[in-house]
Amino acid sequence: MPGVSERLAEEAARFATQLRALDLQKPPGIAETIDWVEALTALGQQELDVENVQATLGSVLKYHEDLLALRDEELAGLVATARGR
């Protein structure tokens, strides 16, 4: 996507792949992932961190139950893995 840092694109793709492996009502597809990356970019993000993921997770997960299912600790782990840590 034009205007998106390579790092953010890679991290977001890894994060979305991890979300797809979870038991969610509606795992994110490509369209949701693109919407999410656009939201992160609009906020000036160049990489993922727990705070910006929490603030924008509604762009990638469409069901409230899926948002609630991700505990803070699990979310932090997903972000760390997406960042390669």
ABEGO torsion letter per residue (X at the ends): XBGBBAAAAAAAAAAAAAAAABBBABBBBAAAAAAAAAAAAAAGBABBBAAAAAAAAAAABABAAAAAABBAAAAAAAAAAAAGX
